[in-house]
Amino acid sequence: MNGNSSRKLPFFLILLSLLLFLTGFNLGEAAFVWERAVQICLSCIGIG
Amino acid sequence: MEVLRRWVQALATVLSNGYVMFPFTKTIYQGRLKAFCVPGLNCYSCPAAAGACPIGALQNFFAFLQVGWRQGTFLPGFYVIGFLGLLGGFVGRMPCAWLCPFGLLQELLYRIPAPKKEFPRFLSWGKYGFLLFFVILFPLFLLDEFGYGITWFCKFVCPAGTLEAGLPLMGLQPAFRELAGALFSLKVSILVAVVAAAAIVRRPFCRVVCPLGAFYSLFNRGSLFRMAYHPDRCIHCGACSRNCPMGVAPYLGPNGKDCIRCLKCVYQSCPAGALSWECAGLKGGGRPSEEKVGEVPQVAHGDQLQAGAVQGFPGKGGGQ
């Protein structure tokens, strides 16, 4: 990896991640996370 | 810098677990903040948790993906992957050092006076196995008769869930105690093993098991925030490696997969200014401080490594 490409890579990764984040948000994934996170996860506590 | 980091770790732990009403409600927080992931490993079933665990959320997406697809819902987890990618793209694995409550716990446990040991380095690849199999592939493909997967890492491994959710909820809700069986015993055993190991080995869970650290580490070489090593200034004393909370040897590659960017090597360990950081044109560290030059590098509290810790330098006993 040369110096020029190594300087561009972080911005590409950040842009790609931002696109993924916004796409997921538009798909309603934040609501899905909320639905799961407000229920007690029996698996997490070792009884489910 | 270490004092600042400890304060930031403590603040992140408090903010990730900011629901103080749980002793009265006897259950977990159910407000809107739970739609957001926290940057560290912090179980969302912890009664005090104010946000969602990214690894737990990711497994839920994968466990639900196939049945959701059949029902016309496509939820691939981009929201969580994008969130983690944003953090990773900016700072790589830095959240492990600065924002993870379970990382803080392990660092505190390592202060317990006990014989100190090191892992064989190949074990640090184990976390990628946990990420690939327990977080991604098993929840995606090992399905029940209804087409649902399960959260394998949460269910069979995660000691943070046992500590932050299992044990407190057993105390708060007596009905759960009656349901505790072999699985709970397994999870408590894993927790005990991790706690015991953390007193002996630096951050054992982070280095060998943590799938969140594994994910962030994929960004270490390509993140905006980067570490830099200046071989012309290095005096080959090995202080950076001896004092590193992850046992990393930065002179072998300052942006390797296990560096959590705690900056201890930059601001505390290196007496010669051979390590520095840079971020979008800003630079820090990398200059020998007057008070440190000429000092014999000291081994930090509890860091008594075996011979061979200073490896990789020419003539100092092998590499890694």
Interface residues (C-beta under 8 A of the other chain):
Chain A: S6 L9 P10 F11 L13 I14 L16 S17 L18 L19 L20 F21 L22 T23 G24 F25 L27 G28 E29 A30 A31 F32 V33 W34 R36 A37 V38 I40 C41 S43 C44 I45 G46 I47 G48
Chain B: T27 I28 Y29 Q30 R32 K34 A35 F36 C37 C43 Y44 S45 A49 G51 A52 C53 G56 A57 N60 F61 F64 F74 L75 P76 G77 F78 Y79 V80 I81 G82 F83 L84 G85 L86 G88 G89 F90 I150 T151 C154 K155 C158 G161 T162 A165 G166 L169 M170 F176 L179 A180 G181 L183 F184 L186 K187 V188 F219 G222 S223 L224
